[in-house]
Amino acid sequence: MRAVQITESGGPEVLVVDLPGPVPGDGRQLHEVSAAGVNDADTRHRLSRD
């Protein structure tokens, strides 16, 4: 599964990582997410600005 993960400084090329797919626990369901948003706080954190 591809995911966006902030683990180091850099450009967009360091954001996308490959992770093993999630496995739902007993009594849980797994839902596919096709889109997600990024808000201003995420952008400022990524750019290391306040």
C-alpha positions in Angstrom: 0.0 0.0 0.0 1.3 3.5 -0.8 1.0 6.0 2.0 2.1 9.6 2.8 4.4 9.6 5.8 6.6 12.5 7.2 9.8 10.9 8.4 12.5 13.3 7.1 12.9 16.8 5.5 12.8 17.1 1.8 10.6 17.5 -1.2 7.6 15.5 -2.3 9.7 12.5 -3.2 10.4 11.6 0.4 6.7 11.7 1.4 5.3 8.6 -0.4 6.3 5.3 1.1 5.3 1.6 0.6 3.9 -0.1 3.6 2.3 -3.5 4.2 -1.5 -3.4 3.9 -3.5 -3.1 7.1 -5.3 -6.2 8.5 -8.6 -5.6 10.3 -9.0 -7.1 13.8 -11.9 -9.2 15.0 -15.2 -7.3 14.6 -13.5 -4.6 12.5 -13.9 -3.6 8.8 -11.4 -2.2 6.4 -12.4 0.7 4.2 -10.6 1.9 1.1 -9.8 5.6 1.0 -9.5 7.1 -2.5 -8.7 10.7 -1.5 -7.6 12.8 1.5 -7.1 16.4 2.2 -4.1 18.4 3.4 -4.8 21.5 5.6 -2.7 24.6 6.2 -1.3 23.2 9.5 0.1 20.1 7.7 1.7 22.3 5.1 3.3 24.6 7.7 4.6 21.5 9.6 6.1 20.1 6.5 7.8 23.4 5.7 9.0 23.7 9.3 7.3 27.2 9.6 5.1 28.5 12.3 
